[in-house]
Amino acid sequence: MQTTDNRQRTTGIQVCSLFFVLCTLFFSACNNSLEEAKLIVSRANVNIEKGKDVQINYSDNGVVRIQASGPKATRFNTEKPYLEFSDGIKILFYNSAREVESTLTAKHATAVENSHSMTARDSVVVVNNKGEVLNTDELIWDEGKKIIYSNSFVKISTKDEILYGNGMIANENFTDYTIKHITGTIKVKTSELE
């Protein structure tokens, strides 16, 4: 009888030990799952608004002065909300007679809300109504100061020359500009540009 009691006690201890190990594994697994669940929920709580074929008009006293459009726009409602055009952007700058004074295109753009600025990146091209063309990899538009500027390499093509440099600043219509550090100038004939 004592042998049977010892076996039952040993079996009982083994069962309790096994139960304890399983409980520990279960609760540690639950703990990991809970952490993962919290991470998923926190990601889901970020407000994201998406739009296709988006057009945004900026007006001054009821007159549209700037029109931005893109095939896809995403608004991230984070601590500092921002708008992202990940599939390209086109911006038209109008004068008071509703005529296009310049056009800005880029493959990517980001605008932080309430900062009054937008950063355009990747194949940025600005064309003014004189036919002058700016090419750069990054351009910042400061809506408050009504300027565009770049601290990157720039190329400006006019009717009779091509200017190369590092950094530039211009009014937002790109009708008056200054290259910060000119690195080269090439004189060309109009027929060569065509």
ChimeraX attribute file (.defattr): number of C-alpha atoms within 10 A of each C-alpha:
attribute: neighborCount
match mode: 1-to-1
recipient: residues
	/A:1	6
	/A:2	7
	/A:3	8
	/A:4	9
	/A:5	10
	/A:6	11
	/A:7	12
	/A:8	12
	/A:9	12
	/A:10	12
	/A:11	12
	/A:12	12
	/A:13	12
	/A:14	12
	/A:15	12
	/A:16	12
	/A:17	12
	/A:18	12
	/A:19	12
	/A:20	12
	/A:21	12
	/A:22	12
	/A:23	12
	/A:24	12
	/A:25	12
	/A:26	12
	/A:27	12
	/A:28	12
	/A:29	12
	/A:30	12
	/A:31	12
	/A:32	12
	/A:33	12
	/A:34	12
	/A:35	12
	/A:36	12
	/A:37	12
	/A:38	12
	/A:39	12
	/A:40	11
	/A:41	11
	/A:42	10
	/A:43	10
	/A:44	10
	/A:45	11
	/A:46	12
	/A:47	11
	/A:48	13
	/A:49	11
	/A:50	12
	/A:51	13
	/A:52	11
	/A:53	9
	/A:54	15
	/A:55	16
	/A:56	11
	/A:57	13
	/A:58	12
	/A:59	11
	/A:60	9
	/A:61	6
	/A:62	7
	/A:63	14
	/A:64	15
	/A:65	20
	/A:66	19
	/A:67	17
	/A:68	17
	/A:69	19
	/A:70	24
	/A:71	15
	/A:72	17
	/A:73	23
	/A:74	17
	/A:75	19
	/A:76	18
	/A:77	15
	/A:78	11
	/A:79	7
	/A:80	10
	/A:81	15
	/A:82	17
	/A:83	19
	/A:84	22
	/A:85	23
	/A:86	17
	/A:87	13
	/A:88	21
	/A:89	25
	/A:90	21
	/A:91	19
	/A:92	20
	/A:93	21
	/A:94	18
	/A:95	14
	/A:96	11
	/A:97	8
	/A:98	12
	/A:99	12
	/A:100	17
	/A:101	19
	/A:102	23
	/A:103	22
	/A:104	23
	/A:105	23
	/A:106	26
	/A:107	18
	/A:108	20
	/A:109	25
	/A:110	20
	/A:111	19
	/A:112	16
	/A:113	15
	/A:114	9
	/A:115	13
	/A:116	13
	/A:117	18
	/A:118	20
	/A:119	19
	/A:120	26
	/A:121	21
	/A:122	16
	/A:123	15
	/A:124	22
	/A:125	22
	/A:126	24
	/A:127	21
	/A:128	19
	/A:129	14
	/A:130	12
	/A:131	12
	/A:132	17
	/A:133	20
	/A:134	21
	/A:135	21
	/A:136	23
	/A:137	17
	/A:138	22
	/A:139	28
	/A:140	20
	/A:141	21
	/A:142	17
	/A:143	13
	/A:144	9
	/A:145	11
	/A:146	13
	/A:147	18
	/A:148	22
	/A:149	21
	/A:150	21
	/A:151	18
	/A:152	13
	/A:153	18
	/A:154	24
	/A:155	22
	/A:156	21
	/A:157	19
	/A:158	17
	/A:159	17
	/A:160	13
	/A:161	16
	/A:162	18
	/A:163	17
	/A:164	20
	/A:165	19
	/A:166	16
	/A:167	20
	/A:168	23
	/A:169	19
	/A:170	17
	/A:171	16
	/A:172	24
	/A:173	23
	/A:174	25
	/A:175	14
	/A:176	11
	/A:177	16
	/A:178	14
	/A:179	21
	/A:180	14
	/A:181	14
	/A:182	16
	/A:183	13
	/A:184	10
	/A:185	14
	/A:186	10
	/A:187	11
	/A:188	14
	/A:189	10
	/A:190	11
	/A:191	8
	/A:192	8
	/A:193	12
	/A:194	6
